[in-house]
Structures are given as C-alpha cells and as structure tokens.
Amino acid sequence: MIRFMKGFRPWLICHGFLLPSRKLNALSNGVTMIDTPGMREVGREEHMLQANNCMLNLPNGTVDYIRFGSGKKTLIMIPGVGDGLKTVKGMALPFALLYRSLAKDFTVYVFSRRRNLTPGMTTRDMAEDLNTAMDALGLHAASLVGVSQGGMIVQWLAIDHPDKVEKLVLTVTLSRSNETMQKVIARWLEMSERHDYKGIMLDTAERSYSEKRLKQARLEYRLLGSIGKPKSFERFQIQAEACVMHNTYDLLDHILCPTLVIGGKEDKIVTGQASIEMAERIPDCELFMYDGLGHGLYEEAPDFLRRVSVFCMGD
C-alpha cells in the first residue's frame, strides 16, 4: 500500500513543477491505495521506473535529489522558489509516476538547492552548487529544464559551464528582475515574515492559474494550504531574494546550446515579455508562448511535457 501526501499539489505548484492535474487528483487525495489488480500494476510500474530518493553530501552542504527512469539521455529538472519551503526529499515515487512518459527515453534527476543556504546567496551561487553536484554524480552533460527560479539557475550553468548543458529549456522564467516580479516577491517575503504559509500558497495559485483552473485550485489550497508548513522560512527568503538580484540579460548571448524558451502570455509573476526578451538574445533559441495561460502553464497545458520531451530528444 502507498500513502501519498495530502499537500502534494500545493507544494508542487509553488515549486514550479510539471503536473498533469487529472492524474494528480487520483494520486494525492490523502487516501490509502488498496491492493487491487490496478494497484499491483502501479507497483510493477514503480519497479520499472527505478524511482529513488537520494542525498548528496557536498563540501558546502547536503543536497536532496530524486532520480527515476532508465533512458540513455540525462534530463535534469530544477524547481522554482518553493524549494525554499520544502525540498524534493521523499518525492521520488510521485514524480516518477506522474512523469513516467519520460522514463523510457531519459534518466531524470530533480535537484533541490542545498539544505543550508547562506544569506545573500545568488542564483549564480546556486548554479555552482548544481555544477558541483553534477560533477559528484558523474553527470558530464545533460538537458536542463528550469522552471521559474530554476530557469534562472540553469541560465548561469549554461553561461559558466557550457560543457554541462546539451540542451536548455527555460520555462516561465526571466533573465533580469522586473517590476511585476519585484512586487510579487515583496508580498511573499512579507507573508513569510508572518509565517503565513497558506497565504503564500493561495497567492501563488491566484497568480499562476487561468480563471478556469483557479476555481478548483482555490478550494484545494484553502483546504490543504497549511499542510507542509516549514519550521523556518529562511531558505525560502534567501531564494526569493536571489530572484530579485538575478541578472543574466547582458550575458544571454553566451548561451550557445540549443534552447527552448516557454512562456505564458498571461504570466502574473515574471510576465510573458520576460520570455520574449530572453529568446531575442539567446543565439540558438526557439520560443513558444501559450495563449491564455500564465505561470502555471506547466500544469495546465496538456502538451507541455511532450513539447519538452520532443525538444530534448531531437538531434
């Protein structure tokens, strides 16, 4: 029997992850899965997916990461600022089941930032931690998918360590701070000072989803938003402040690998224009903008995961 966390969806949308919501409904309602033939099939699939919760001790701290799949290509996913509230620790099985379409072609890694972040750390510092983790695991080159702040981090990796990045996918992210994001981050930081975890979750949902999806999300977050509240908000605050300081705009022409920028025209956190201006400055770049979707497009767009997979698999 497998028990899934009730708070899985709030944690994931705040992290910036790619979630097929209909499948998640079946996996995260806080119920115990009964050992029916269908559940035994899930068990067999779990074994085939080779889902692993892992921990890496680096010289400057401990990194939680998960790994699943057995494909020949390596795909690394970096989550958004919600990683400051909860790392990926213990999430290997839910991720592997949700992203099992990737498991045949890719061996997938999802890295958190290290546990003991230092005040004043930048997204460039976080990219150096990622580079160190890749070296420790013998990951010499991979396709990198960065969502929101994760996209900021992988920009720096592609600039400072181009040999590590075969292909780059930048999703709902930006290359330099803008007024919209500054106001959002200021609001989240103020909430974090009050330890208002549910408030952060609700505000993230309000700014991420289309109106159609938001009706369902409001109810879910009001019911589940307090589950998973961290003891300390310091990691979140450090990561949020790093977003405001991020600036690779004048160095985007140093990203030489094939790059796919994906944005939402209705993005209320980083703006859709941020995606457009990145694509204009990266030399070998494709741009895809979703109409009617915003920062949560990775969950709402039914073709998002396929789009990423096709790009990363292409020659």
KEROMAR-773813 format. One line per 3 residues: number of its first residue (from 1); for each residue y, z negated, x negated of C-alpha. Coordinates in pm, 1 decimal. Last residue first. Layout:
BEGIN
NUM = Y Z X | ...
//
This chain:
BEGIN
315 = 1596.2 3280.1 -1915.9 | 1594.0 3105.2 -1581.5 | 1417.0 2772.3 -1524.3
312 = 1735.6 2564.8 -1532.1 | 1915.6 2795.8 -1289.0 | 1622.6 2819.5 -1049.9
309 = 1578.0 2440.1 -1049.8 | 1944.7 2366.9 -982.9 | 1960.2 2609.5 -690.1
306 = 1631.0 2475.4 -552.8 | 1771.7 2121.8 -560.4 | 2086.7 2225.1 -377.8
303 = 1928.0 2445.6 -109.9 | 1931.8 2192.4 173.5 | 2295.3 2092.4 105.1
300 = 2343.5 1740.5 243.1 | 2212.5 1520.2 -35.1 | 2361.4 1694.8 -337.9
297 = 2662.0 1774.5 -118.7 | 2763.2 1408.5 -116.7 | 3096.1 1465.4 -292.5
294 = 3211.9 1712.4 -30.8 | 3073.8 1972.2 205.5 | 3238.2 2218.4 445.5
291 = 3198.0 2519.1 218.7 | 2988.0 2462.5 -91.8 | 3132.1 2592.9 -419.6
288 = 2914.0 2764.7 -678.9 | 3046.8 2841.7 -1024.4 | 2863.8 3009.0 -1311.9
285 = 2965.5 2946.4 -1671.4 | 2926.5 3095.3 -2016.0 | 3279.4 3033.8 -2151.3
282 = 3373.9 2699.7 -1989.4 | 3746.5 2710.8 -1905.0 | 3753.1 2864.7 -1556.7
279 = 3443.2 2672.3 -1451.5 | 3617.0 2344.2 -1528.3 | 3921.7 2440.4 -1322.9
276 = 3707.6 2530.3 -1023.7 | 3510.9 2205.9 -1030.7 | 3828.3 1994.5 -1038.8
273 = 3969.6 2202.3 -752.3 | 3689.6 2071.8 -530.1 | 3833.9 1722.0 -545.7
270 = 3704.6 1421.6 -752.0 | 3655.7 1172.3 -466.6 | 3743.4 1349.2 -141.6
267 = 3533.6 1660.7 -207.5 | 3590.7 1905.3 81.1 | 3542.9 2225.8 -119.7
264 = 3225.2 2083.4 -267.7 | 3136.2 2157.3 -626.6 | 2858.9 2297.3 -841.5
261 = 2925.3 2406.4 -1200.1 | 2637.5 2587.4 -1369.2 | 2648.3 2615.0 -1747.6
258 = 2479.7 2836.9 -2003.5 | 2537.2 2668.3 -2341.7 | 2865.1 2711.3 -2530.1
255 = 3060.0 2402.1 -2428.1 | 3338.2 2406.9 -2691.1 | 3561.3 2594.9 -2443.9
252 = 3568.3 2271.5 -2243.1 | 3757.6 2097.9 -2523.2 | 4107.1 2091.2 -2371.8
249 = 3974.0 1952.1 -2043.0 | 3744.5 1690.4 -2193.5 | 3932.6 1391.2 -2053.1
246 = 3776.2 1073.9 -1913.0 | 4003.5 768.1 -1900.9 | 3982.7 730.2 -1521.7
243 = 3605.2 766.8 -1526.5 | 3576.2 506.0 -1803.6 | 3749.0 255.0 -1574.7
240 = 3473.4 303.7 -1319.1 | 3202.7 257.1 -1581.5 | 3351.3 -68.0 -1710.1
237 = 3405.8 -194.8 -1355.0 | 3049.0 -117.2 -1253.8 | 2909.6 -295.2 -1557.5
234 = 3132.4 -598.6 -1484.0 | 3037.7 -627.6 -1115.7 | 2811.9 -928.7 -1167.4
231 = 2530.2 -1073.8 -960.4 | 2465.3 -731.3 -812.3 | 2438.2 -668.2 -436.9
228 = 2104.2 -498.9 -368.9 | 2118.4 -528.6 7.6 | 2474.5 -574.1 136.8
225 = 2506.1 -212.0 252.3 | 2189.5 -209.2 459.7 | 2300.3 -248.8 820.7
222 = 2660.3 -135.8 782.0 | 2543.4 132.2 544.3 | 2284.3 272.7 782.6
219 = 2520.7 277.7 1079.7 | 2795.6 454.3 890.3 | 2547.4 700.6 739.8
216 = 2433.4 835.4 1076.2 | 2783.4 929.0 1189.1 | 2869.0 1040.6 836.3
213 = 2619.9 1326.2 838.4 | 2815.0 1523.6 1098.2 | 3151.3 1421.1 956.9
210 = 3056.8 1556.0 613.8 | 2965.1 1290.8 361.6 | 3115.3 1159.9 37.9
207 = 3445.0 983.9 112.6 | 3321.4 776.8 406.7 | 2994.5 706.8 224.0
204 = 3172.2 578.7 -86.1 | 3398.4 359.6 128.2 | 3097.1 211.7 304.3
201 = 2918.3 135.5 -23.7 | 3225.8 -12.3 -188.9 | 3292.4 -228.3 117.1
198 = 2933.2 -346.4 122.5 | 2967.9 -462.9 -238.3 | 3288.6 -657.7 -178.3
195 = 3268.4 -874.6 -489.6 | 3642.0 -941.2 -445.4 | 3713.9 -795.3 -790.5
192 = 3472.3 -516.1 -698.1 | 3686.3 -425.6 -398.0 | 3994.2 -388.7 -619.5
189 = 3792.0 -175.3 -859.2 | 3674.8 45.4 -572.9 | 4032.0 97.8 -449.5
186 = 4159.0 178.7 -798.0 | 3868.5 422.2 -842.4 | 3961.1 606.2 -522.4
183 = 4331.9 623.4 -610.7 | 4258.4 752.8 -960.5 | 4012.5 1006.5 -821.6
180 = 4271.2 1165.4 -595.6 | 4546.2 1155.2 -857.8 | 4343.8 1343.2 -1116.8
177 = 4143.9 1244.9 -1423.8 | 4016.8 1515.3 -1652.0 | 3698.4 1720.7 -1682.8
174 = 3569.3 1667.0 -1330.0 | 3247.8 1604.6 -1136.8 | 3078.9 1710.9 -816.0
171 = 2780.7 1856.4 -1008.2 | 2786.3 1981.6 -1365.9 | 2459.0 2155.2 -1454.8
168 = 2407.2 2226.6 -1825.3 | 2149.0 2435.4 -2001.9 | 1989.0 2410.9 -2347.2
165 = 2169.1 2090.1 -2441.9 | 2067.6 1886.9 -2748.2 | 2186.6 2140.0 -3008.1
162 = 2536.7 2120.6 -2859.1 | 2576.5 1758.7 -2974.2 | 2949.1 1676.6 -2957.7
159 = 3056.4 1921.9 -2686.1 | 2731.7 1934.3 -2484.8 | 2697.2 1554.3 -2503.6
156 = 3060.8 1513.9 -2403.4 | 3012.1 1725.7 -2093.6 | 2691.8 1529.6 -2026.1
153 = 2893.2 1210.5 -1982.5 | 3146.1 1359.4 -1743.3 | 2868.1 1505.5 -1529.0
150 = 2703.7 1163.2 -1506.4 | 3036.1 1038.8 -1376.2 | 2984.3 1268.8 -1073.5
147 = 2632.2 1412.3 -1109.9 | 2508.0 1532.1 -1448.2 | 2208.6 1762.9 -1480.3
144 = 2103.6 1830.0 -1840.5 | 1852.0 2095.4 -1944.0 | 1679.9 1980.0 -2258.5
141 = 1671.3 1994.9 -2637.9 | 1542.1 1758.8 -2907.1 | 1386.8 1496.4 -2683.5
138 = 1197.0 1297.0 -2946.3 | 1217.3 974.6 -2745.7 | 1438.7 791.4 -2996.8
135 = 1651.5 1102.4 -3046.4 | 1707.4 1135.0 -2670.6 | 1806.0 767.8 -2651.5
132 = 2054.4 809.6 -2936.4 | 2208.7 1113.0 -2764.8 | 2237.1 916.6 -2442.4
129 = 2410.9 631.7 -2623.5 | 2649.4 886.1 -2776.8 | 2717.6 1022.9 -2428.7
126 = 2806.0 670.6 -2315.5 | 3059.5 646.0 -2597.2 | 3210.3 977.4 -2482.2
123 = 3228.1 843.9 -2125.0 | 3438.7 564.5 -2266.6 | 3365.5 198.9 -2334.0
120 = 3665.3 -30.9 -2292.4 | 3457.2 -336.3 -2205.9 | 3114.6 -310.4 -2372.7
117 = 2810.5 -215.7 -2165.6 | 2508.0 -441.5 -2193.3 | 2249.1 -274.2 -1970.9
114 = 2255.7 66.2 -2130.8 | 2362.5 351.9 -1906.6 | 2083.1 468.4 -1682.2
111 = 1864.1 763.6 -1772.2 | 1660.7 987.7 -1541.0 | 1392.7 1191.2 -1719.0
108 = 1203.7 1483.0 -1565.7 | 913.0 1672.1 -1719.5 | 971.0 2005.6 -1557.7
105 = 793.3 2303.1 -1399.3 | 528.3 2126.7 -1191.8 | 723.0 1806.1 -1133.3
102 = 1037.7 1963.6 -993.3 | 908.4 2001.1 -636.7 | 805.1 1635.0 -661.4
99 = 1167.7 1536.2 -639.1 | 1144.0 1291.4 -349.3 | 803.3 1161.2 -452.3
96 = 902.2 1125.7 -816.0 | 1226.4 953.0 -727.2 | 1056.6 700.1 -500.6
93 = 790.1 634.2 -766.6 | 1021.9 595.6 -1065.1 | 1274.7 358.8 -904.0
90 = 1177.3 29.9 -1072.2 | 1475.0 24.7 -1310.7 | 1715.4 306.0 -1227.4
87 = 2011.2 75.3 -1290.0 | 2201.3 -104.6 -1017.2 | 2573.7 -168.6 -969.6
84 = 2701.2 7.7 -1280.9 | 2469.7 298.0 -1206.3 | 2697.7 346.0 -906.7
81 = 2920.7 538.5 -1147.0 | 2711.5 853.3 -1123.8 | 2359.9 939.7 -1232.9
78 = 2236.6 1136.8 -1536.6 | 1939.7 1370.9 -1488.5 | 1740.7 1509.2 -1781.6
75 = 1512.0 1810.1 -1738.9 | 1255.4 1894.3 -2006.1 | 1057.3 2217.2 -1973.3
72 = 678.8 2225.4 -2009.9 | 619.8 2058.8 -1676.1 | 434.1 1729.7 -1643.7
69 = 634.4 1536.0 -1388.6 | 787.6 1190.3 -1398.7 | 1003.6 973.2 -1620.5
66 = 1229.9 678.7 -1546.9 | 1495.8 513.1 -1758.6 | 1631.1 168.2 -1837.9
63 = 1829.1 139.2 -2160.2 | 1844.4 -175.0 -2374.0 | 2120.2 -237.7 -2626.6
60 = 2308.0 -139.3 -2942.0 | 2013.5 -78.8 -3174.9 | 1811.3 80.3 -2893.8
57 = 1534.0 -79.4 -2689.5 | 1405.7 174.6 -2436.8 | 1264.4 75.8 -2100.4
54 = 1040.5 279.5 -1874.1 | 933.7 310.8 -1512.2 | 672.7 585.9 -1496.7
51 = 577.6 850.1 -1241.4 | 284.2 1065.4 -1350.2 | 336.8 1310.3 -1063.0
48 = -38.2 1371.1 -1029.9 | -107.2 1001.3 -975.7 | 166.3 979.2 -712.6
45 = 18.3 1286.9 -545.0 | -315.4 1112.6 -514.9 | -145.8 808.0 -366.3
42 = 58.0 1021.6 -126.2 | -268.7 1182.8 -13.5 | -407.1 834.1 44.4
39 = -103.1 780.8 263.4 | -194.8 1081.3 474.9 | -555.6 964.1 503.1
36 = -422.1 629.7 628.9 | -367.0 328.2 404.8 | -64.0 190.4 586.8
33 = 282.0 215.5 427.2 | 470.1 -110.6 452.4 | 807.5 -76.8 616.1
30 = 1154.7 -105.0 463.7 | 1280.1 216.3 617.4 | 1280.7 392.0 281.2
27 = 1012.8 658.9 269.6 | 1026.5 845.0 600.6 | 1405.1 838.5 614.4
24 = 1408.1 957.6 254.5 | 1228.1 1275.5 352.8 | 1491.7 1358.8 613.8
21 = 1770.6 1271.2 370.2 | 1669.5 1509.2 92.2 | 1830.9 1311.0 -187.3
18 = 1994.3 1439.6 -501.9 | 2162.2 1149.7 -671.0 | 2518.0 1030.8 -711.4
15 = 2472.1 665.8 -791.5 | 2658.3 550.1 -480.3 | 2441.0 783.0 -273.0
12 = 2132.3 640.7 -438.8 | 2202.0 270.7 -397.0 | 2292.7 311.6 -29.9
9 = 1970.4 512.6 26.2 | 1731.8 270.5 -148.8 | 1852.7 -47.5 18.9
6 = 1542.1 -102.3 227.1 | 1329.4 -88.5 -85.8 | 992.7 81.1 -54.6
3 = 663.6 -105.5 -10.5 | 351.6 80.7 -118.3 | 0.0 0.0 0.0
//
